[in-house]
Structure formats: C-alpha cells, structure tokens
Amino acid sequence: MSQLPQWPGRRQRLRRFVPDYLRSVARSEWQLGLLAVVGIAPGVATLLAWINLAVALQAQRGALLLGWLLPETLLEQLGAEGVLIGAGMVTLLIGCLGLTNAYLASLDRRRPALQLLRGLGLRYQEVLQLLTLEGLAIALLGGGVGLVLGGMLSRLTWAAAAAYLALPVSYHLTPLAPLIAFGVGLLAVLLFLRTAAQLSLRSTTSRHVDRPAAAQRLVNRNPWLGAGYGVILTWIAGSTILPLNAALLLALLSALVGTLLNGGGWLLTHLYRRLPLSSRHPLWTLAVQGLARHPNHTAGMTLALTAGAYAVGLAGLSWLASRGVARFPFWVAALILVAGATLVFTVAALAVLERRGELALLRALGARRGRLWRLVLLEYGIVAIGGGGVGACMALVNWAAAGQREQWWMALALVLLDLCGALATAWLGATPVLWQVMGRGSSRVGGQ
C-alpha cells in the first residue's frame, strides 16, 4: 500500500519526459520520418485511391470490363471492389514490412540508450510505451502525407480507371475513403512497430545477444505474424465496403498469398544455399556464401521482388490480353512495385548495419572496391533472378489459366522484360551497401 501514492507522480514524470524524448529521437533518428513518408505514405495513398474507386463502383454500378487475369468464379465472389481493396492492402503491407526493417535497425543502434533508460529505473512497460508513442508519431506522419498524396493519386488515376471500370468520367472523392485509408494505415503501422519494439526490448534485456540481427531473427521465427496482421487488416478494410462473405474471402486470400510469399521466400533462400560452388569462380562462391549467412535479408528481398514482379507481369499480360487497351492495371502494378522497391532498399540498409564488419574485413584483406561492388551486385542479382523469376512465372500461369492462348511469344517477351525490371530494382536497392563499399562507411568501421 505504501507504493500506491508513488504511481501518480511517476506517471506525471513520464508524461513530462515524453516531449523531450520524442524531440531527441526526431533529431537523432530523422531517417525514420523520411522512411515513414517513403514507405507508408504510398501505401495509404494507394489504399485511399482504390477504396474511392470501390465506393464509386458500388454507387455507379460499374463493371470490370477487361478482366484481371483471375478466375471468373473468384471475380464473381470478390467483385472489382474486392480486387481493388486487396491491391491497396498489398501495397500498404509491403510498405509496413520495409518500415519495420528500418525500425529494427534504429532500435539496434539505440540499444545502449534503451539499456540506459532501464538502468535509470524505467520499467519494461514504460519503455515500451515510449516506443509505442514513437510508432504513433511515425504512423501519423506517414498517414498524413499519404492522405495528401492519395487525393492527388485518386484524381490522377481516375481517367484510366473510369475507362477500365466503366465509371462516369466526372471525378468524385468520397469522405469514406480517406477515413478508412488513414485508420487502417495507422493501425497497421502501430501493430508492426509495436511488435518490433517488443521483440527488440526482449533482446536488449537478454545477455549474449548477437549484434543487430537478434530482433530480426525473432521476427522471422514466427512467419505467421505478418500474415496474421495482414488477414486482420484486410478484413477490417474489406468489411467497410464489401459484403461479409466477400470480406471473409478477401481475408482468406490474404492469408493464402501471405503464406505462399513467405514460404516461397524462405524456400528460395534455402535453395540459394545449395547452389554449386566453384574454386575457379571465387566471387560466385563468396556471393552464395553471403546469401546463406544472411537469410533474413535474403528472404525479405525475395519476398519484395516476387510481389513486384508478379504485379508488373500481371499488368503487362493484362494489357496484352486486352490488345493494348487496359492502362489502369499498370497503375496498380506501379504502386506495388514502388512498395517492393522500398522494402528492398530498407532491407539493404539493414544489411549495411549487419555486414559493415564483414565488408571492412574484406577491405583489410586487400579486396578492391570494384571487386566488392561486383560481389554485392552478384548477390543481389541472384536474388532478383530467383524472386523475380518466380513472380514473373506466377503472372504467366495466371495468364494461361485465364484462357489466354494466343501471342505466346509476346507473353514470353513481357515476362523477360519483367525479369530484367526485377534485376534493375534489386541493383538499385543495393545502393546502401554499395555506398558502404565506396569507403565512407568502411573507413568509419575500420576506425572502430
């Protein structure tokens, strides 16, 4: 009973501490704000634009004229509205995965500061509350920018969508779309970042923890976590627009797609380990061994490249099936590709943190920068061909299953272009690691 009077004073001190703490984090971790804009804002914007189209379809009784290369029975159950909401949720969830990777890297950099807070007497739940407020600030920033971008994106894509979905040409933004997009985006960021904070705090308070990859390994021990969040969030977004049975079907499809992508990513990651090694090609051997040593990053990049290649391939083949009329699927694919590229970039940024000692050691052993560049590009190229190839083949299977049997050569050419795009995206995402190789990061690591 003697401890009860201390609680109000403790809570008040914690409240007074929160503004200073958030200002300190904003100054030292400004990159998180940038990544919130780059990673979350496109997902919220996409969800807003596609929900607005879904509401317009219900009100104006539009029709899906040209098909999405999906089975007819599935389209009949979901409707065009369900397909649009599903595409928006995929974009948002990929952005959340990218932001979570970046947040894990930030928490690892701040491990001594978090330990200091515990040493100063803050309880586990109090530190978790501070990190949750961080996540809320990140979500508000990304969601707010996403609302602005979403209004512009909705207006920009309306003409192509109206032609594709038989909607009126006059543009209208329903107030329901920003509310749903912002609410779902806010909930998604809080779920992902709070879970990352919990796992990071557990690794912070335990002894004998492996450097930065500890929290990331904890996340990947439960592959159903992200898929489970995706199911919940997809059902919430779908139930606001769709009938109950269609919303449940969309949630089940989200679970199936999430499981396939996660399982495919990890399967390819394990297959990379079994690639043949050659003493005549030491660079190839080092690349394969590097992928095997960092399975978390490899699986994350594979997931992003598979989703991006599938979306782009599906849009290209849909355009081919419509004989060049369909333009709107390219908007859907482009936004998923942007989210996938963000995930690749953030995974690469996390790889810099984990591999800086390894890169510095190779430099100390006499490896030239050009050789390290080729090593990094080879690693990312292997992942791009694996993940991008799977995504492109999935799109081709969709095209064939939808009854398209003509213009096979054009379809194969589009798949090849899709694979080249995945390779270019992977190499662009390798920029953080290549920057580390350039010397600025390596010299700093060498000094340490």
C-alpha positions as CSV (number, residue, x, y, z in Angstrom):
1,M,0.0,0.0,0.0
2,S,2.9,2.3,0.6
3,Q,3.8,2.2,-3.1
4,L,0.5,3.3,-4.4
5,P,1.0,7.1,-3.8
6,Q,4.1,6.9,-6.0
7,W,2.2,5.9,-9.1
8,P,0.6,9.3,-9.9
9,G,3.9,11.1,-9.5
10,R,5.6,8.5,-11.6
11,R,3.1,8.9,-14.4
12,Q,3.4,12.6,-14.3
13,R,7.2,12.5,-14.6
14,L,6.9,10.1,-17.5
15,R,4.4,12.5,-19.3
16,R,6.8,15.4,-18.8
17,F,9.6,13.2,-20.1
18,V,7.8,12.2,-23.3
19,P,8.1,15.5,-25.3
20,D,11.8,15.8,-24.7
21,Y,12.3,12.1,-25.5
22,L,10.4,12.4,-28.8
23,R,12.3,15.6,-29.8
24,S,15.6,13.8,-29.1
25,V,14.5,10.8,-31.2
26,A,13.3,13.1,-34.0
27,R,16.8,14.8,-34.1
28,S,18.8,11.6,-33.9
29,E,16.6,9.3,-36.0
30,W,15.2,11.7,-38.6
31,Q,15.7,8.9,-41.2
32,L,12.7,7.2,-39.7
33,G,10.5,10.1,-40.6
34,L,11.8,10.0,-44.1
35,L,11.2,6.3,-44.3
36,A,7.7,6.8,-43.0
37,V,7.0,9.1,-45.9
38,V,8.7,6.9,-48.4
39,G,7.3,3.6,-47.0
40,I,3.9,4.2,-45.5
41,A,2.6,7.2,-47.4
42,P,2.4,5.4,-50.8
43,G,0.5,2.5,-49.2
44,V,-2.0,4.9,-47.5
45,A,-2.3,6.9,-50.7
46,T,-2.9,3.7,-52.8
47,L,-5.5,2.4,-50.4
48,L,-7.3,5.7,-50.4
49,A,-7.4,5.9,-54.2
50,W,-8.6,2.3,-54.7
51,I,-11.2,2.5,-51.9
52,N,-12.6,5.6,-53.6
53,L,-12.9,3.6,-56.8
54,A,-14.5,0.7,-54.9
55,V,-17.1,3.0,-53.4
56,A,-17.8,4.6,-56.9
57,L,-18.2,1.1,-58.3
58,Q,-20.9,0.3,-55.8
59,A,-22.7,3.6,-56.2
60,Q,-22.5,3.8,-60.0
61,R,-22.7,0.1,-60.7
62,G,-19.6,0.0,-62.8
63,A,-18.3,-3.2,-64.3
64,L,-14.9,-4.9,-64.7
65,L,-14.8,-4.8,-68.4
66,L,-11.4,-6.2,-69.4
67,G,-10.6,-8.7,-66.7
68,W,-7.7,-9.1,-64.3
69,L,-6.4,-12.5,-65.5
70,L,-8.1,-14.0,-62.5
71,P,-10.5,-17.0,-62.4
72,E,-14.1,-15.9,-63.2
73,T,-15.5,-17.6,-60.1
74,L,-13.1,-15.6,-57.9
75,L,-14.0,-12.4,-59.6
76,E,-17.7,-13.1,-59.2
77,Q,-17.3,-13.6,-55.4
78,L,-15.0,-10.6,-54.8
79,G,-16.1,-8.2,-57.5
80,A,-13.9,-5.4,-58.8
81,E,-14.2,-3.7,-55.4
82,G,-12.6,-6.6,-53.6
83,V,-9.7,-6.8,-56.1
84,L,-9.1,-3.0,-55.6
85,I,-9.1,-3.3,-51.9
86,G,-6.8,-6.3,-52.0
87,A,-4.3,-4.5,-54.3
88,G,-4.3,-1.5,-51.9
89,M,-3.7,-3.7,-48.9
90,V,-0.8,-5.5,-50.6
91,T,0.9,-2.1,-51.2
92,L,0.4,-1.0,-47.6
93,L,1.6,-4.2,-46.1
94,I,4.8,-4.3,-48.2
95,G,5.5,-0.7,-47.0
96,C,4.9,-1.8,-43.4
97,L,7.4,-4.6,-43.8
98,G,10.0,-2.1,-45.2
99,L,9.4,0.3,-42.3
100,T,9.7,-2.5,-39.8
101,N,13.1,-3.5,-41.1
102,A,14.2,0.1,-40.8
103,Y,12.8,0.5,-37.3
104,L,14.6,-2.7,-36.2
105,A,17.9,-1.2,-37.4
106,S,17.1,2.1,-35.5
107,L,16.3,0.2,-32.3
108,D,19.6,-1.7,-32.6
109,R,21.5,1.5,-32.9
110,R,19.8,2.8,-29.8
111,R,20.4,-0.3,-27.8
112,P,22.7,1.5,-25.3
113,A,20.2,4.3,-24.9
114,L,17.4,1.8,-24.2
115,Q,19.6,0.0,-21.7
116,L,20.3,3.3,-20.0
117,L,16.6,4.0,-19.7
118,R,16.1,0.7,-18.0
119,G,19.1,1.4,-15.8
120,L,17.6,4.8,-14.7
121,G,14.6,2.9,-13.4
122,L,12.1,2.8,-16.2
123,R,10.1,-0.4,-16.3
124,Y,9.8,-2.6,-19.4
125,Q,6.2,-1.4,-20.0
126,E,7.2,2.3,-19.6
127,V,10.0,1.9,-22.2
128,L,7.5,0.1,-24.4
129,Q,5.1,3.0,-24.0
130,L,7.7,5.4,-25.2
131,L,8.5,3.3,-28.2
132,T,4.7,3.0,-28.9
133,L,4.5,6.7,-29.0
134,E,7.3,6.8,-31.4
135,G,5.4,4.4,-33.6
136,L,2.3,6.6,-33.3
137,A,4.2,9.7,-34.4
138,I,5.7,7.7,-37.4
139,A,2.2,6.5,-38.3
140,L,0.7,10.0,-38.1
141,L,3.4,11.4,-40.3
142,G,3.2,8.7,-42.9
143,G,-0.6,8.6,-42.8
144,G,-0.9,12.4,-43.1
145,V,1.4,12.6,-46.1
146,G,-0.4,9.6,-47.5
147,L,-3.7,11.4,-47.4
148,V,-2.4,14.3,-49.4
149,L,-0.7,12.0,-51.9
150,G,-3.8,9.8,-52.0
151,G,-6.0,12.7,-53.1
152,M,-3.7,13.6,-55.9
153,L,-3.3,9.9,-56.9
154,S,-7.0,9.3,-56.9
155,R,-7.5,12.3,-59.2
156,L,-4.6,11.3,-61.4
157,T,-5.7,7.7,-62.0
158,W,-9.4,8.4,-62.3
159,A,-9.5,8.7,-66.1
160,A,-7.7,5.4,-66.7
161,A,-9.9,3.7,-64.0
162,A,-13.1,5.2,-65.4
163,A,-12.3,3.7,-68.9
164,Y,-11.3,0.4,-67.4
165,L,-14.2,0.0,-65.0
166,A,-17.0,1.7,-66.9
167,L,-17.3,4.6,-64.4
168,P,-18.5,8.1,-65.1
169,V,-15.8,10.5,-66.3
170,S,-16.6,13.1,-63.6
171,Y,-14.3,12.7,-60.6
172,H,-15.6,12.5,-57.0
173,L,-13.8,11.8,-53.8
174,T,-16.0,10.2,-51.1
175,P,-15.1,11.1,-47.5
176,L,-15.2,7.4,-46.5
177,A,-12.0,6.7,-48.5
178,P,-9.6,8.9,-46.5
179,L,-11.1,7.8,-43.2
180,I,-10.7,4.1,-44.0
181,A,-7.2,4.5,-45.5
182,F,-5.9,6.6,-42.6
183,G,-7.4,4.4,-40.0
184,V,-6.2,1.1,-41.5
185,G,-2.7,2.6,-42.2
186,L,-2.5,3.9,-38.6
187,L,-3.5,0.5,-37.2
188,A,-1.1,-1.3,-39.5
189,V,2.0,0.8,-38.5
190,L,1.2,0.5,-34.8
191,L,0.8,-3.3,-35.0
192,F,4.0,-3.8,-36.9
193,L,6.2,-1.3,-35.0
194,R,4.9,-2.2,-31.5
195,T,5.7,-5.9,-32.2
196,A,9.2,-4.9,-33.4
197,A,9.7,-2.8,-30.3
198,Q,8.6,-5.7,-28.0
199,L,11.0,-8.1,-29.7
200,S,13.8,-5.6,-29.6
201,L,13.3,-4.9,-25.9
202,R,13.4,-8.6,-25.1
203,S,16.7,-9.0,-27.0
204,T,18.0,-5.8,-25.3
205,T,17.4,-7.1,-21.8
206,S,18.9,-10.6,-22.5
207,R,22.6,-11.4,-22.4
208,H,24.8,-12.9,-25.1
209,V,22.8,-11.4,-27.9
210,D,24.1,-11.4,-31.5
211,R,24.5,-7.9,-32.8
212,P,21.9,-6.3,-35.0
213,A,20.2,-9.4,-36.4
214,A,18.8,-10.5,-33.0
215,A,15.5,-8.7,-33.3
216,Q,15.2,-9.6,-37.0
217,R,15.7,-13.3,-36.2
218,L,13.0,-13.1,-33.5
219,V,10.5,-11.6,-36.1
220,N,11.3,-14.4,-38.6
221,R,10.9,-17.2,-36.0
222,N,7.2,-16.7,-36.4
223,P,6.4,-16.4,-40.1
224,W,2.7,-16.3,-39.4
225,L,2.9,-12.9,-37.6
226,G,3.0,-10.6,-40.6
227,A,0.5,-12.8,-42.5
228,G,-1.8,-12.8,-39.4
229,Y,-1.7,-9.0,-39.3
230,G,-2.4,-8.9,-43.0
231,V,-5.5,-11.0,-42.6
232,I,-6.9,-8.8,-39.8
233,L,-6.2,-5.6,-41.6
234,T,-7.5,-6.8,-44.9
235,W,-10.8,-8.0,-43.2
236,I,-11.1,-4.6,-41.5
237,A,-10.6,-2.7,-44.7
238,G,-12.8,-5.1,-46.7
239,S,-15.7,-5.2,-44.2
240,T,-16.2,-1.4,-44.5
241,I,-17.0,-1.7,-48.2
242,L,-17.8,-5.3,-49.2
243,P,-20.4,-7.8,-48.1
244,L,-19.4,-10.0,-45.2
245,N,-18.8,-13.1,-47.3
246,A,-16.7,-11.2,-49.8
247,A,-14.7,-9.6,-46.9
248,L,-14.0,-13.0,-45.4
249,L,-13.0,-14.4,-48.8
250,L,-10.6,-11.5,-49.3
251,A,-9.1,-12.1,-45.8
252,L,-8.6,-15.8,-46.6
253,L,-6.9,-14.9,-49.9
254,S,-4.7,-12.5,-48.0
255,A,-3.7,-15.4,-45.7
256,L,-3.0,-17.7,-48.7
257,V,-1.0,-15.1,-50.6
258,G,1.0,-14.2,-47.5
259,T,1.7,-17.8,-46.7
260,L,2.8,-18.5,-50.3
261,L,5.0,-15.4,-50.5
262,N,6.6,-16.1,-47.1
263,G,7.0,-19.8,-47.8
264,G,8.4,-19.1,-51.3
265,G,10.8,-16.6,-50.0
266,W,12.2,-18.9,-47.4
267,L,12.3,-21.9,-49.8
268,L,14.3,-19.9,-52.3
269,T,16.6,-18.7,-49.5
270,H,17.3,-22.3,-48.7
271,L,17.8,-23.2,-52.3
272,Y,20.4,-20.5,-52.7
273,R,22.5,-22.3,-50.2
274,R,22.5,-25.4,-52.4
275,L,23.8,-23.5,-55.5
276,P,27.0,-25.2,-56.7
277,L,30.3,-23.6,-55.6
278,S,33.4,-23.4,-57.7
279,S,37.0,-22.8,-56.8
280,R,37.5,-21.3,-60.3
281,H,35.0,-18.6,-59.6
282,P,35.7,-17.3,-56.0
283,L,33.4,-14.3,-56.5
284,W,30.4,-16.6,-57.1
285,T,31.4,-18.7,-54.1
286,L,31.5,-15.6,-51.9
287,A,28.2,-14.4,-53.2
288,V,26.4,-17.7,-52.5
289,Q,28.0,-17.9,-49.0
290,G,27.0,-14.3,-48.3
291,L,23.3,-15.1,-49.1
292,A,23.5,-18.2,-46.8
293,R,25.0,-16.2,-43.9
294,H,22.2,-13.6,-44.0
295,P,18.9,-15.5,-44.6
296,N,16.7,-12.8,-43.1
297,H,17.8,-10.2,-45.6
298,T,17.7,-12.7,-48.5
299,A,14.1,-13.8,-47.6
300,G,13.0,-10.1,-47.3
301,M,14.4,-9.2,-50.7
302,T,13.0,-12.3,-52.3
303,L,9.5,-11.5,-51.0
304,A,9.6,-7.9,-52.3
305,L,10.9,-8.9,-55.7
306,T,8.4,-11.8,-56.1
307,A,5.5,-9.5,-55.3
308,G,6.7,-6.7,-57.5
309,A,7.5,-9.0,-60.5
310,Y,4.1,-10.7,-60.1
311,A,2.2,-7.4,-60.1
312,V,4.2,-5.9,-63.1
313,G,3.9,-9.2,-65.0
314,L,0.2,-9.4,-64.4
315,A,-0.3,-5.8,-65.6
316,G,1.7,-6.4,-68.7
317,L,-0.1,-9.6,-69.6
318,S,-3.4,-8.0,-68.9
319,W,-2.5,-5.2,-71.3
320,L,-1.6,-7.9,-73.9
321,A,-4.9,-9.7,-73.3
322,S,-6.9,-6.5,-73.9
323,R,-4.9,-5.8,-77.0
324,G,-3.3,-2.7,-75.6
325,V,-6.5,-1.1,-74.2
326,A,-6.0,-1.6,-70.5
327,R,-3.9,1.1,-68.9
328,F,-5.2,1.0,-65.3
329,P,-3.5,-2.3,-64.2
330,F,-0.2,-0.5,-64.8
331,W,-1.1,2.0,-62.1
332,V,-1.8,-0.9,-59.7
333,A,1.4,-2.6,-60.6
334,A,3.5,0.5,-60.5
335,L,2.4,1.3,-56.9
336,I,3.1,-2.3,-55.7
337,L,6.5,-2.0,-57.4
338,V,7.2,1.2,-55.5
339,A,6.4,-0.5,-52.2
340,G,8.6,-3.5,-53.2
341,A,11.5,-1.3,-54.1
342,T,11.2,0.5,-50.7
343,L,11.3,-2.9,-49.0
344,V,14.4,-3.9,-50.9
345,F,16.0,-0.6,-50.1
346,T,15.3,-0.8,-46.4
347,V,16.5,-4.5,-46.2
348,A,19.7,-3.3,-47.9
349,A,20.1,-0.5,-45.3
350,L,19.7,-3.1,-42.5
351,A,22.2,-5.3,-44.3
352,V,24.8,-2.4,-44.1
353,L,24.4,-2.4,-40.4
354,E,24.9,-6.1,-40.1
355,R,27.6,-6.5,-42.7
356,R,29.8,-3.5,-42.1
357,G,32.3,-5.5,-40.1
358,E,32.4,-8.1,-42.9
359,L,32.9,-5.5,-45.6
360,A,35.6,-3.8,-43.6
361,L,37.4,-7.2,-43.1
362,L,37.4,-7.8,-46.8
363,R,38.8,-4.4,-47.4
364,A,41.5,-5.0,-44.8
365,L,42.4,-8.3,-46.6
366,G,43.1,-6.4,-49.8
367,A,39.8,-6.7,-51.7
368,R,39.4,-3.8,-54.1
369,R,36.3,-1.7,-54.2
370,G,35.5,-2.7,-57.7
371,R,35.6,-6.4,-56.7
372,L,33.4,-5.7,-53.7
373,W,31.0,-3.9,-56.0
374,R,30.8,-6.9,-58.3
375,L,30.3,-9.2,-55.3
376,V,27.3,-7.2,-54.0
377,L,25.7,-6.9,-57.4
378,L,26.1,-10.6,-57.9
379,E,24.4,-11.4,-54.6
380,Y,21.5,-9.1,-55.4
381,G,21.4,-10.4,-59.0
382,I,21.0,-14.0,-57.7
383,V,18.1,-12.9,-55.5
384,A,16.5,-10.9,-58.3
385,I,16.6,-13.8,-60.8
386,G,15.2,-16.2,-58.1
387,G,12.4,-14.0,-56.7
388,G,11.7,-12.1,-59.9
389,G,11.6,-15.3,-61.9
390,V,9.1,-16.8,-59.5
391,G,6.9,-13.7,-59.7
392,A,7.0,-13.5,-63.5
393,C,6.2,-17.2,-63.8
394,M,3.2,-16.8,-61.5
395,A,1.9,-14.0,-63.7
396,L,2.4,-16.2,-66.8
397,V,0.5,-19.0,-65.1
398,N,-2.3,-16.6,-64.3
399,W,-2.4,-15.5,-68.0
400,A,-2.6,-19.1,-69.2
401,A,-5.2,-20.1,-66.6
402,A,-7.4,-17.2,-67.7
403,G,-7.8,-18.9,-71.1
404,Q,-5.2,-16.8,-73.0
405,R,-3.5,-19.0,-75.5
406,E,-2.6,-16.5,-78.3
407,Q,0.5,-14.4,-78.6
408,W,2.8,-16.7,-76.6
409,W,5.9,-15.1,-78.0
410,M,4.7,-11.6,-76.8
411,A,3.9,-13.0,-73.4
412,L,7.3,-14.6,-73.0
413,A,8.9,-11.3,-74.1
414,L,6.9,-9.4,-71.5
415,V,8.0,-12.0,-68.8
416,L,11.6,-11.5,-69.8
417,L,11.2,-7.7,-69.6
418,D,9.6,-8.2,-66.2
419,L,12.6,-10.2,-65.0
420,C,15.0,-7.5,-66.3
421,G,13.0,-5.0,-64.3
422,A,13.4,-7.1,-61.1
423,L,17.1,-7.2,-61.7
424,A,17.3,-3.4,-62.1
425,T,15.2,-2.9,-59.0
426,A,17.5,-5.2,-57.0
427,W,20.6,-3.4,-58.1
428,L,19.0,0.0,-57.3
429,G,18.1,-1.3,-53.9
430,A,21.7,-2.3,-53.3
431,T,22.7,1.4,-53.2
432,P,23.2,1.5,-49.4
433,V,25.6,-1.5,-49.5
434,L,27.5,0.0,-52.5
435,W,27.8,3.3,-50.6
436,Q,29.3,1.4,-47.7
437,V,31.8,-0.2,-50.1
438,M,32.7,3.3,-51.5
439,G,34.8,4.0,-48.4
440,R,32.8,6.4,-46.3
441,G,31.2,3.7,-44.2
442,S,34.2,1.4,-44.5
443,S,36.7,3.9,-43.1
444,R,34.4,4.6,-40.2
445,V,34.2,0.9,-39.4
446,G,37.9,0.4,-39.8
447,G,38.4,3.1,-37.2
448,Q,36.1,1.3,-34.8
